[in-house]
Amino acid sequence: MSSIRVQLNYPLETVHEPLLYHLVTEYDLVPDIRRARIDANAGGFIFMELSGETGNIEQGLQYLRERGVDVGLAGMDGAEDWSI
């Protein structure tokens, strides 16, 4: 099992879509949300660690990009305690 730390920036158009649900059910991924702020009028962000098989992680992140979510890496310095 692999893990990656990501920041997801949600545009307003995707706030009401169950995107994390699809990561769990369709890609068998486990999200560990560290911080989030979602505003139904402005969009939002989520900082999280995403765990699963490497291929599933790649496919899940591609799915998010296709839905309009900006996906960036977070906390990649190797620090166990990553602050956001």
Protein Blocks (a to p, Z undefined) as FASTA:
>chain_A
ZZddddddddfklmmpcfklmmmmmnopacddfbdcddfknopadddddeddfklmmmmm
mmmmmnopacddehklopabacZZ
